[in-house]
Amino acid sequence: MGLFSNQLLNVVEWDETKEGVIFWKWPNDEIKKGSKLVIRPGQDAIFMYMGKIEGVFTDDGTYDIETQIIPFLSSLKGFKFGFNSGMRAEVVFINTKELLCKWGTKNAINLPAPGLPGGMPVRAFGTFNCRVVDHSVMLEKLSGTMQTYCVEDVRTRITSFLDQLLMSWIAKEGKDMFNLQVNAREISKGIEEDLDMEMRKIGVGITGFTIESFNYPEEIKKMQEKAAAQSMVGDVGKYSQIAMADSMGKGGNTGAGAASQMMGMQMGMMMGQQMMNSMNNMNNMNNMNNMNNMNNMNNMNNMQSQQPANGGGAVPKFCPNCGTPTNGAKFCGNCGQKLN
């Protein structure tokens, strides 16, 4: 067992078993004679002695420390291994890959808004990208006190002053406080530049920052939905454009699938328009029939008013009681009304 342990100690490497780690310090501070250094793709290995950087190695591969590493160190380049003594030095592995992390405001931020004395509470969510841009600055600021540094630590540092940056850039670029997503790109770009400037103080660069959504209170959402619905009433063309744009923006609907969905929406709206036209035509026909019936009744009344009075006069052509043609009879064949 002892021999196996010594063999493990003779390999200086980082297997990156945990995701999101920016740097990791090799846990042993003594390098044995015959040790190997393993650098994997996306890693840099940095040798440190007495808190100072001795050498930075960026090419991936396996190296013999005594013959391929020590000669390129600064103050340790003349080090000679003893029979039982090793070289006391720290090895820090740096993750050189770009890392992605989600962010969100810890608390709602109150934005000045007309008609709301206390401001409008808004939350924001999105992602950011970061990577190490300066080994020496990072190690100087962080490695003396930390065994590892992760993207979660970057997020914690960012969210500590993100609220102020959001308020500042929303005030500069937010054209509509009730629809901030319209200017999300401009707001994100400004925040990215400020965050990058701040995080470079510890050797980390912010290579991307996006705002995926702004979350408003439920009362504001209902007002937005009602205003949107009212503005689209009677505007079928506008609804069609928005519906098609929304369909194209949804993931997974590309090519023929998106085209068929848009065609289906258009056909549905055309059918709805045709149904409305048919209903209007039926109403118009009913109105015309009612007008014709009223005209017939008026004509009948006029004809009756022109007939001579009873007492030996001529028989009316239509029954004054039910309107049935009399055909010269003295009594109505339908209701029995006496006609003269």
Buried (B, 14 or more C-beta within 10 A) or exposed (E): EEEEEEEEEBEBBBEBEEEBBBBBBBEBBEBBBEBBBBBBEEBBBBBBBEEEBBBBBEEEEEBEBBEBBBEBBEEBEEBEBEEEEBBEBBBBBBBBEEBEBEBBBEEBBBBEBEEEEEBBBBBBBBEBBBBBBBBEBBBBBBBEEEEBBBBEBBBEBBEEEBBEBBBBBBEEBBEEBBEBEEBBEBBBEBBBBBBBEBBBEBBBBBBBBBBBEBBBEEEBEEEEEEEEEEEEEEEBEEBBEEBBEEBEEEEEBEEEEBEEBBEEBEEEBEEEEEEEEEEEEEEEEEEEEEEEEEEEEEEBEEBBEEBEEEEEEEBBBBBBEEBEEBEEEEBBEEEEBEBB
